[in-house]
Structures are given as C-alpha cells and as structure tokens.
Amino acid sequence: MNASMADNWIAIVCNLLRESIKKHTDRLNQIARRGDIQPVAWHARNLLELMLYSRFCAKNRENALRFYTDAVRDIRTRGGGEVRVAGA
C-alpha cells in the first residue's frame, strides 16, 4: 500500500467510525425518549467503545492499521469472507 492509499485508507476508517457514532447517537436519542433503559445502556456502551476506538486510531497510523487488521480478522473469523475497503 503506497502512502497516498494509506492516507485514503485512514480517512475511510475514520469516516466509518464517525458514521457508527452518529448512528448509535441517533438511535440512543430515539430510545431514551421512550424510557426503555436496557437499549439505552447498550447504545451508551457502544458509544463509549467507539470513542475509545476513535481516539486509538487518531493517535497514529500504526494504531489505525492495527484497528483495521483486528477488525478484518474478526470479520473473517465470523465467516465474513473477503473484506475490501473502497479506495484501498
């Protein structure tokens, strides 16, 4: 992977994390208005985890690469097959 592809790849990882944070925040707000505590706790936990992943990836390229390779391994372990990131 050349430097330009790596920069694009890092942006893709950050965008995917950002989209996940937005999705869980929106869902958390919807559920909280209903007062159903169990899904509120689950989405809050997911948001905390996404925040930690985001900070880890933002520190440096090596962390982002480690996050990506761990995620790919997890997907393959679960039977997700080949994993491709657009532009990488």
N, C-alpha and C positions, 0 to 999 in steps of 0.2 A: 504494500500500500504506500503510494507516494505521499508527500507532505500535504499537497492540496486535497487529496482524497481523505486523508486523516482529519484535516480541518473540517471538511464537509461531514464526515462521519461523526465527529464530536458534536457538531451543530444538530445533527439528526438525533443523537442520543439525548441532548438537552431538550429538544423540542418534544420528543416522546415523553420525557419526564414531566415537562410543563403541561402537556395535554392531559396526562394522567392526574396531575394535581388539580387541574381545572375540573375534570370530570368528577373526581371524588368530592371536591369542594361544592360543586353544584348539587350533587346527589345528597351530600350531608345537609345542606341547607334545606332541601326539599323534605327530607325525612325528619329533621329537627322540628320543623313546623307542625308535623303530625304528632310529635311527642313519643315516638317509638324508640326507646332508649337502646335496644340491642343493635339495630343497624347503625345508629349514631356512633356508638362505641367502635364498631367495626370500621366505619369510614374514617373516623378520627385516628384510629391506629394506622390505617393505610396512609393517611396524610403525613403522619409522623415519620413513617418508614420512607415515603417518597422524599420528604425534606432531607432526611439523612443521606439517602442515595444522591440527591442533587448536590448537596454540599461535598460529598465524597468525590463525585465526578468533576465538580468545578475546581477542585484543588489543583489538579494537573492531568495531563494527557494519559499518564500511566494508570491513574485511578479510573479514568473513563474507560480505558481499554480493559482493565480488569473487570469492571462492572459489566461491560459488553460481553466479554468472553464467558463470565459466570452465567449471565442470562442466556446466552446461546447454549451453553452446556445444559442448563436446567431445562430449556425447551426441548432439546434433543433427548434428554433423559426421559422426559414425559411423552416421547413419541411424536414430537412436533416436526421431525424430519429436518430438511434443509432450511436454514434461516438466511434470509438476504435482507440487507439494508439498502434502500434506494440510494444510488449515488456512490456506494462503496464498492 
